[in-house]
Amino acid sequence: MSDAHTPEGMELTLRTLAMPADTNASGDIFGGWVMSQMDLAAAIRANERCNGRTVTIAANEIVFKKPVKVGDTLCVYTAVDQVGRSSMVIRIEVWARRAFSAQREHVTEARFTMVAVDEAGKPRPVDEAPETGAAE
């Protein structure tokens, strides 16, 4: 697969490098670290979709397919699958470009539910722009 690989209907939202500090005793990258990268990508995509702040309310259907190794480049792709009144479901696929090679493997996938919130942290409609407090 080429570097230009993007899963159909998704966009590259986050790309980062797996480092030695993120490993477990077996030398694999912690699943929790991968989940945190997925949460970051879900927040970026949801914040952009609703033009404001969002919070994670659920991380659903997380499937770890293959391990991530030190030196792999993690590519996190997202798509907005569903939009409700104040919530969104973000579909996530994580691909690893293996260290020092062009090999890419689908390593993890999930669906995160995000909720749009106002400045007080209360749910707000997804399609309503947040108040800025600035005079018009």
C-alpha positions as CSV (number, residue, x, y, z in Angstrom):
1,M,0.0,0.0,0.0
2,S,1.2,3.5,-0.7
3,D,1.5,6.4,1.7
4,A,-1.6,7.9,0.1
5,H,-3.8,5.0,1.4
6,T,-7.0,6.4,3.0
7,P,-9.9,4.1,4.0
8,E,-12.9,4.9,1.9
9,G,-15.0,7.7,3.3
10,M,-12.5,8.6,6.0
11,E,-9.9,11.3,6.4
12,L,-6.5,11.2,8.1
13,T,-7.0,13.1,11.3
14,L,-4.0,12.3,13.4
15,R,-0.5,10.9,12.7
16,T,2.1,10.1,15.4
17,L,5.1,8.0,16.2
18,A,5.0,5.1,18.7
19,M,7.9,5.6,21.1
20,P,9.6,3.3,23.7
21,A,8.0,5.0,26.7
22,D,4.6,3.8,25.5
23,T,5.4,0.0,25.6
24,N,4.3,-2.8,27.9
25,A,6.6,-5.5,29.3
26,S,6.3,-7.5,26.0
27,G,7.6,-4.6,24.0
28,D,4.3,-3.8,22.3
29,I,2.7,-0.4,22.5
30,F,0.1,-0.2,25.3
31,G,-3.5,-0.5,24.1
32,G,-4.4,2.5,26.3
33,W,-1.9,4.7,24.4
34,V,-3.5,3.7,21.1
35,M,-7.0,4.4,22.7
36,S,-5.8,7.9,23.7
37,Q,-4.7,8.6,20.2
38,M,-8.1,7.5,19.0
39,D,-9.8,9.8,21.5
40,L,-7.7,12.7,20.4
41,A,-8.6,12.1,16.7
42,A,-12.3,11.7,17.6
43,A,-12.2,15.0,19.5
44,I,-10.5,16.8,16.6
45,R,-13.1,15.5,14.1
46,A,-16.1,16.1,16.4
47,N,-14.9,19.6,17.3
48,E,-14.5,20.5,13.7
49,R,-18.0,19.0,12.8
50,C,-19.8,21.1,15.5
51,N,-17.6,24.2,15.5
52,G,-17.0,23.9,19.2
53,R,-16.1,21.9,22.2
54,T,-17.1,18.2,22.6
55,V,-16.6,15.6,25.2
56,T,-16.2,11.8,24.9
57,I,-19.1,9.9,26.4
58,A,-18.4,6.4,25.1
59,A,-15.7,4.4,23.4
60,N,-17.5,1.6,21.7
61,E,-16.6,-1.6,19.8
62,I,-12.8,-1.2,20.2
63,V,-11.1,-4.0,18.4
64,F,-7.4,-4.5,18.6
65,K,-6.5,-6.4,15.5
66,K,-2.7,-6.4,15.5
67,P,0.0,-5.0,17.9
68,V,1.7,-1.6,17.4
69,K,5.5,-1.7,17.7
70,V,8.0,0.9,18.7
71,G,8.9,3.0,15.7
72,D,5.6,2.5,13.9
73,T,3.8,5.6,12.6
74,L,0.2,5.5,13.8
75,C,-2.2,6.9,11.3
76,V,-5.7,7.6,12.7
77,Y,-8.5,8.0,10.2
78,T,-12.0,9.2,11.2
79,A,-15.5,9.6,9.7
80,V,-18.7,11.1,11.2
81,D,-21.1,8.1,11.0
82,Q,-24.1,9.6,12.8
83,V,-25.2,13.0,14.0
84,G,-28.0,13.3,16.6
85,R,-29.3,16.4,18.4
86,S,-26.2,16.9,20.6
87,S,-24.1,13.8,19.9
88,M,-22.1,12.3,17.1
89,V,-20.7,8.8,16.4
90,I,-17.2,8.9,15.1
91,R,-15.9,5.8,13.3
92,I,-12.2,5.3,13.7
93,E,-9.6,3.1,11.9
94,V,-6.0,3.0,13.0
95,W,-3.3,1.9,10.6
96,A,0.3,1.4,11.4
97,R,3.0,2.1,8.9
98,R,5.7,-0.3,10.1
99,A,9.0,1.1,11.1
100,F,11.5,1.6,8.3
101,S,9.2,0.1,5.7
102,A,6.3,1.0,3.5
103,Q,4.2,-1.8,4.9
104,R,0.8,-0.6,6.4
105,E,-1.5,-2.7,8.6
106,H,-5.0,-2.1,9.9
107,V,-4.3,-2.4,13.7
108,T,-7.4,-1.1,15.6
109,E,-10.9,0.2,15.0
110,A,-13.7,1.7,17.1
111,R,-16.6,4.0,17.3
112,F,-16.5,6.9,19.8
113,T,-19.6,8.8,20.8
114,M,-19.0,12.5,21.3
115,V,-21.3,15.2,22.7
116,A,-21.2,18.9,21.8
117,V,-21.1,21.1,24.9
118,D,-21.4,24.8,25.7
119,E,-19.0,26.9,27.8
120,A,-20.7,25.5,31.0
121,G,-20.2,21.9,29.9
122,K,-23.9,21.3,29.2
123,P,-25.0,19.5,26.0
124,R,-25.9,21.8,23.1
125,P,-27.2,21.1,19.6
126,V,-24.4,19.9,17.2
127,D,-25.5,22.3,14.5
128,E,-25.7,25.3,16.8
129,A,-22.6,27.5,16.9
130,P,-21.2,28.0,20.4
131,E,-21.6,31.4,21.9
132,T,-18.4,33.4,21.9
133,G,-19.5,36.2,24.2
134,A,-18.3,38.8,21.7
135,A,-20.5,41.7,20.7
136,E,-21.6,41.7,17.1
